[in-house]
Amino acid sequence: MDYDELLNQPPFGIDQQTKEAWYCELFEKLTKEHKKRCKKYEYFLEAFDHKETFKTIEEIPMLPVGLFKKQELKSIKEEDIFKTITSSGTSDQQVSKIYLDQKNAADQQRTLAKIMEEVIGKKRVPMLIMDSPNVFKDRKMFSARGAGILGFSILSSRRQFAFDQDMDLDIKGIEAFLEKYHEGPILIFGFTYMIWEYFYKTLKKNNQHMDLSRGILIHGGGWKKMQKEAVSPKKYKEEIWKVSGIQKIYDYYGMAEQTGCIYLECDEGHLHASTFSDILIRDMKDFSVCEIGKEGCIEVLSPAATAYPGHAILTEDQGILLGIDDCPCGRKGKYFQVTGRMKHTEIRGCSDTYGA
């Protein structure tokens, strides 16, 4: 099996045992290819005496996410770089740089589209972007925030930014957009804290209500600032509904280092690994895999990372595996909860960074 064949599978319909058998085969090929084409990755494998064949996904060699901030890790030639994605970071922080060729960039877009079929269907829909057009500055060098917007934009038939260049809510622009596409559905996309700070708080302060009841809101990142304001996921949804009428609100977990392979929230409030990615929860004392219900460090895996050795990454986020193949929503595979950041790590979320 290769990644093109995997993309033909249903996004949440494959049981964990079947998926892991496919992943061992895919990751063996990937690891050998990256070792062959990326010298720094070869040094890493040799230094830690990693195997190249795997009986379980737990054995796949993982890179710490911070390494992408300190090293140029790519398995493609310089002339084949089609796009460079940078992670979020404040002005004094180092950022990850992820190098994609045209095929890998296209695969990530196809992956996102397959995952999003679960909530918006296969047809493109009008999209309201909870951001400012100023987010795009360099066509080739994309921040995680810009890359997220562009990634979700492939699902849209028409785009409208909700904020102007000064991050003020563009009421007239939104109303004209809603009047034109009044039949719905409408995809609404943004980053968690920015939606709260510039959309919710503006409407709340002015005692306004904007009818977005036909909208499907997808948001991600920024929970560190939300927690500081004592806003839980439940309260977030309730308050957004009060000012906009949006009932379908879904969080997602994702990162620049594996763009496209997002972990989407279901109606039960759980984040799900799709057919195209997986997670492990590692005990930071010995890197063993935690049992269901035990908190540890999140490792993300995706066979979509073909242009760079980012197929298995140990993140700086903490989480808990909630179950496998038995979520009440009916989706197969693992479902989990993100509980926060590891201690002594930088703020890195798109929303958190903008707020900083």
HUJO-V436852 format. One record per backbone hydrogen bond with DSSP energy under -1.0 kcal/mol. NH is the residue of the N-H (numbers start at 1). CO is the residue of the C=O. E is the energy in kcal/mol with one decimal. If there is no record, write none. Layout:
nh->NH co->CO e->E
nh->NH co->CO e->E
This chain:
nh->6 co->2 e->-1.9
nh->7 co->3 e->-2.1
nh->8 co->5 e->-1.2
nh->9 co->6 e->-2.0
nh->19 co->15 e->-2.2
nh->20 co->16 e->-2.6
nh->21 co->17 e->-1.6
nh->22 co->18 e->-1.9
nh->23 co->19 e->-2.6
nh->24 co->20 e->-2.2
nh->25 co->21 e->-1.3
nh->26 co->22 e->-2.5
nh->27 co->23 e->-3.2
nh->28 co->24 e->-1.5
nh->29 co->25 e->-1.6
nh->30 co->26 e->-2.3
nh->31 co->27 e->-2.7
nh->32 co->28 e->-1.9
nh->33 co->29 e->-2.3
nh->34 co->30 e->-3.0
nh->35 co->31 e->-2.1
nh->36 co->32 e->-1.8
nh->37 co->33 e->-2.1
nh->38 co->34 e->-2.4
nh->42 co->38 e->-1.9
nh->43 co->39 e->-2.3
nh->44 co->40 e->-1.8
nh->45 co->41 e->-2.4
nh->46 co->42 e->-2.3
nh->47 co->43 e->-2.7
nh->48 co->44 e->-1.8
nh->50 co->45 e->-2.3
nh->59 co->56 e->-1.3
nh->60 co->57 e->-1.0
nh->63 co->312 e->-2.6
nh->65 co->314 e->-2.7
nh->67 co->64 e->-1.9
nh->68 co->65 e->-1.4
nh->69 co->66 e->-1.4
nh->71 co->67 e->-2.0
nh->75 co->307 e->-3.1
nh->80 co->77 e->-1.5
nh->81 co->78 e->-1.4
nh->82 co->100 e->-3.1
nh->83 co->100 e->-1.8
nh->84 co->140 e->-1.7
nh->85 co->98 e->-2.6
nh->86 co->142 e->-3.6
nh->87 co->96 e->-1.7
nh->93 co->90 e->-2.2
nh->97 co->68 e->-1.3
nh->98 co->85 e->-3.1
nh->100 co->83 e->-2.8
nh->105 co->101 e->-2.4
nh->106 co->102 e->-2.1
nh->107 co->103 e->-2.4
nh->108 co->104 e->-2.1
nh->109 co->105 e->-1.6
nh->110 co->106 e->-2.5
nh->111 co->107 e->-2.3
nh->112 co->108 e->-2.2
nh->113 co->109 e->-2.3
nh->114 co->110 e->-2.1
nh->115 co->111 e->-2.2
nh->116 co->112 e->-2.5
nh->118 co->115 e->-1.4
nh->119 co->116 e->-1.4
nh->120 co->116 e->-2.3
nh->121 co->117 e->-1.3
nh->125 co->155 e->-1.9
nh->127 co->158 e->-3.3
nh->128 co->187 e->-2.8
nh->129 co->160 e->-3.0
nh->130 co->189 e->-3.3
nh->131 co->129 e->-2.4
nh->135 co->132 e->-1.9
nh->136 co->133 e->-1.4
nh->142 co->84 e->-2.2
nh->147 co->143 e->-3.2
nh->148 co->144 e->-2.2
nh->149 co->145 e->-1.9
nh->150 co->146 e->-2.7
nh->151 co->147 e->-2.7
nh->152 co->148 e->-2.2
nh->153 co->149 e->-1.6
nh->155 co->152 e->-1.7
nh->156 co->153 e->-1.8
nh->157 co->125 e->-1.4
nh->160 co->127 e->-1.9
nh->162 co->129 e->-3.2
nh->163 co->131 e->-1.9
nh->164 co->168 e->-2.5
nh->167 co->164 e->-2.0
nh->170 co->162 e->-3.3
nh->171 co->169 e->-1.5
nh->174 co->170 e->-2.4
nh->175 co->171 e->-2.7
nh->176 co->172 e->-2.3
nh->177 co->173 e->-1.8
nh->178 co->174 e->-2.7
nh->179 co->175 e->-2.1
nh->180 co->176 e->-1.7
nh->181 co->177 e->-1.8
nh->186 co->214 e->-1.6
nh->187 co->126 e->-2.7
nh->188 co->216 e->-2.8
nh->189 co->128 e->-2.2
nh->190 co->218 e->-1.7
nh->192 co->220 e->-1.5
nh->195 co->191 e->-2.3
nh->196 co->192 e->-1.8
nh->197 co->193 e->-3.1
nh->198 co->194 e->-2.5
nh->199 co->195 e->-1.4
nh->200 co->195 e->-2.7
nh->201 co->196 e->-2.1
nh->203 co->199 e->-2.1
nh->204 co->200 e->-2.8
nh->205 co->201 e->-2.6
nh->206 co->202 e->-1.9
nh->207 co->204 e->-1.0
nh->208 co->203 e->-2.9
nh->210 co->243 e->-2.7
nh->212 co->210 e->-1.2
nh->212 co->244 e->-3.4
nh->215 co->212 e->-2.5
nh->216 co->186 e->-2.7
nh->217 co->248 e->-2.7
nh->218 co->188 e->-3.0
nh->219 co->250 e->-2.3
nh->226 co->222 e->-1.4
nh->227 co->223 e->-2.6
nh->228 co->224 e->-1.4
nh->229 co->225 e->-1.3
nh->230 co->227 e->-1.4
nh->231 co->226 e->-2.6
nh->236 co->232 e->-2.8
nh->237 co->233 e->-2.0
nh->238 co->234 e->-2.1
nh->239 co->235 e->-2.8
nh->240 co->236 e->-2.2
nh->241 co->237 e->-2.1
nh->242 co->238 e->-1.7
nh->243 co->239 e->-1.3
nh->244 co->240 e->-1.2
nh->245 co->241 e->-2.8
nh->249 co->247 e->-1.1
nh->250 co->217 e->-3.1
nh->252 co->219 e->-1.2
nh->253 co->263 e->-2.2
nh->258 co->255 e->-1.5
nh->259 co->256 e->-1.2
nh->261 co->258 e->-1.4
nh->262 co->260 e->-1.7
nh->263 co->253 e->-2.7
nh->265 co->251 e->-2.4
nh->266 co->270 e->-2.2
nh->269 co->266 e->-1.9
nh->271 co->336 e->-2.1
nh->272 co->264 e->-1.7
nh->273 co->334 e->-2.3
nh->275 co->11 e->-2.3
nh->277 co->274 e->-1.3
nh->278 co->301 e->-2.4
nh->280 co->299 e->-2.0
nh->282 co->297 e->-3.3
nh->283 co->288 e->-3.3
nh->287 co->283 e->-3.1
nh->290 co->281 e->-3.5
nh->293 co->321 e->-2.4
nh->294 co->291 e->-2.0
nh->296 co->319 e->-2.1
nh->297 co->282 e->-3.0
nh->298 co->317 e->-2.8
nh->299 co->280 e->-3.2
nh->300 co->313 e->-2.7
nh->301 co->278 e->-2.8
nh->302 co->311 e->-2.2
nh->305 co->302 e->-1.2
nh->306 co->304 e->-1.7
nh->310 co->308 e->-2.4
nh->313 co->300 e->-2.7
nh->314 co->63 e->-2.5
nh->315 co->298 e->-2.5
nh->318 co->340 e->-3.4
nh->319 co->296 e->-2.6
nh->320 co->337 e->-2.4
nh->322 co->335 e->-2.3
nh->323 co->335 e->-1.4
nh->325 co->333 e->-2.9
nh->330 co->327 e->-2.3
nh->332 co->12 e->-2.7
nh->335 co->323 e->-2.1
nh->336 co->271 e->-2.5
nh->337 co->320 e->-2.1
nh->339 co->318 e->-2.2
nh->340 co->318 e->-1.2
nh->342 co->316 e->-3.1
nh->353 co->349 e->-3.0
nh->354 co->350 e->-1.9
nh->355 co->351 e->-2.3
nh->356 co->352 e->-2.2
